[in-house]
């Protein structure tokens, strides 16, 4: 879906394995970023405004997802599906 709609990549079939490897690496880095941001927020930043620990963890998950979403988009655009 990213290949055809988002980035309109027309890579030849011979290069598909390279593209898959790049895609996989960027995705794994995004997963690591997500975990690090989530752990960092829940460990080092106390819950704000008297929020419960569960609600604070959910907010941290939302922020971590945003960070990894931005990383994945930039990684796909400039490394995997570059023009």
BELHU-V321326 format. One record per pair of residues at least 6 apart in sequence whose ideal C-beta (glycine too) atoms are under 8 Angstrom apart, sorted by the first residue. I is the first residue (numbers start at 1). J is the second residue. D is the distance in whole Angstrom. If there is no record, write none. Layout:
# BELHU-V321326
I,J,D ; I,J,D
This chain:
# BELHU-V321326
2,23,8 ; 2,76,6 ; 2,81,7 ; 3,9,5 ; 3,11,8 ; 3,19,8 ; 3,81,7 ; 6,76,8 ; 6,81,8 ; 7,76,7 ; 7,77,6 ; 7,80,8 ; 7,81,4 ; 9,19,8 ; 9,81,4 ; 11,19,6 ; 19,80,6 ; 19,81,8 ; 22,79,6 ; 22,80,4 ; 23,76,7 ; 23,80,5 ; 26,71,8 ; 26,72,6 ; 26,75,4 ; 26,76,6 ; 26,79,6 ; 26,80,6 ; 27,72,7 ; 29,71,7 ; 29,75,7 ; 30,68,4 ; 30,69,8 ; 30,71,5 ; 30,72,4 ; 30,75,7 ; 31,68,7 ; 33,64,8 ; 33,67,6 ; 33,68,5 ; 33,71,5 ; 34,64,5 ; 34,65,7 ; 34,67,7 ; 34,68,4 ; 35,64,8 ; 37,60,8 ; 37,63,6 ; 37,64,4 ; 37,67,5 ; 37,68,7 ; 38,60,5 ; 38,61,6 ; 38,64,4 ; 41,60,4 ; 41,63,6 ; 41,64,7 ; 42,56,7 ; 42,57,6 ; 42,60,5 ; 45,60,8 ; 47,53,6 ; 47,55,8 ; 47,56,4 ; 48,56,7 ; 51,59,7
